[in-house]
């Protein structure tokens, strides 16, 4: 009996091994297919392919092979010679964006009461147009989900503006929030909380991390709540975000302290050495970054006090003191006070 | 593997939580009247908290008859603690089944891997699916294992905490597994 069980177990483990190998092979194939999508020349394998719009050919730059001929030009059929002409002829509007609840795709009836030929519209039709405009505005937010989405996205926009974040971070945050809505993770949580967590995740994803404190300042939720919501969201959405590196904080803190580029590169150098010697394990990245900047500022002669650096980094002076002593000791840096 | 054995030697059980029941409802007001040393704040917590000095444990006694014992440093201690509570309750006059079932709900153990750990590398190496490492929030790395079903906290000093296990072997198996994985990644 035991032997039969053992044999069954061996079979099971072998089956699982085979399944694993099949899975890995499929993944490799998928990756391979993805790589092929970024085209390479079939003969010489180079990736420098040039679109020749005159002859409608896709040519390899290295060997001259014509990879694709008669490709379709996807631009407009008209030409324009200045900005006004282009505006008049162009049929498209603003680019699609995820930061607006309808993705920027809804339209409004123009306020000018003129028809497409330029003639003024009769007064009866004018009243009708006024009603149509009102309804068009109302329909834009159709149901409760959209209304909540619109509110959340406006919150995201407000917070992102307060922090001075770029367009791509806003788009990323909006996408993260929409995914959370799709997976129904907003239930039982405050909308502001999930929006703040999405913003935090987006900042990390775009390599411009903002500390939880900074986001907590511009949000209506507490830092603890944002942290908790962020952990939940990142787990449920499978966002694989690596822990923030202290190096990502250096440019921001340095410009906050008006330090030269030399100090910045010195601080980055110190941080590189520190991470090689594994001094950053378990330490908050802002603390280590601030300590490195403090040391760099002393070494380059452009000193800043511990208090100033602590304020810019949002940490306490004690943290800077402890961290910089550790760094100086391990990296053999002499601090001349 | 000697590394795994060394680490296993450092395993120390820090806390054992066990639950049991007497099978019948209890009148908590009666209990606190006669049992000295028991705390009962109805608004704050719906159970009576009875602390024993030896072994140093706390027993939570509820109106449904269920009892939870925490704070014990070993499995025998938790059994002893519960037995003492039973005796006290028997003395009051509450009848208790002859062999009450004591189920261990949680064992918290600490261990030491002996070397300094690079938590960043470990987080990436072990895969970000089962890892929670937020140095801004908590200095430890949280690693959730599926078998044994425990949660391990790894710290930069090399010390670790295993919690959520129902048997002491769970802690040992977990330590063995982590040593194996970290060794395999060359991070130990």
Interface residues (C-beta under 8 A of the other chain):
Chain A: X211 X212 X227 X231 X235 X238 X240 X241 X242 X243 X244 X275 X278 X280 X281 X282 X283 X284 X285 X286
Chain B: X116 X117 X118 X119 X120 X123 X124 X128 X129 X132 X133 X134 X135 X136 X137 X139 X140 X155 X156 X157
